[in-house]
Amino acid sequence: MIKEKILEGLQSLGVIILDGSYSICLAVAMVGLIFYMAGYKKGAKAVTLSIIIFVLLQAIKVVIK
């Protein structure tokens, strides 16, 4: 009973965190894009990684629900 409540609480916490991942990944991608446009070539990697991480987090979210 207690174990089920703890697992349910962790699951709902995980879903809340994953719901907020959109704004975080979007902000990182936008900053990376600005850096890339300013001439810092590694900014493109930040954009790419941000999109990949967002897709992976959304896949995890589907599995958790």
N, C-alpha and C positions, 0 to 999 in steps of 0.2 A: 504494500500500500504506500509506504513512504517512498520506496524506490520508484514507483510509478509516478508519484507527484513530482519527484525531483527530475525524472526524465521528461515529463510533460513541461515543466518549467524551463528546462534547458532547451527543449525543442522550440518553445515559443520565443525564448530569448534569441535563439539562432535565426529564426525567421525575421524578427525585428531588425537584427543587425544586417541580415542580407537584404532587407528592404531598403535600408539606408545606403547600401553599397552603390546605388546608381549615382547619387550626388557626389560621392567621394571619387568614384572612377571618372565621372564627367569632369570634375575639377582638375584632376591629375592630367587627363587628356588635353584639356584646354591649356593648361600651363605648359605642357610639353609641346603643344602646337605653337604657342607663342614663342617659346625658346627656339623651336626649329625655324620659325619664320624670321627670327632675329639672327640666325646664322649658326646656332649651336646645334650641330648635326645629331647629337645624342638625344635631342628632344623628340625625334621621331620614334625612338625606341620606347620612350615613356608613353606615347600615344598608343603604340601597338600593344605594349604590355598591359596597359590599362584596359583596353578592349578585351584582350584575352582573359584577364583576371575577372572582368565583369561577367563574361560568358560562363566561365567556370563556376563562379559564385551562384549564378542563376541556375545552373545545372544542379548544384548542390541543394539549392532551395527547393527544386522540384522533387528531389529525392527525399528531403526531410518532410515535406508536406505529405 
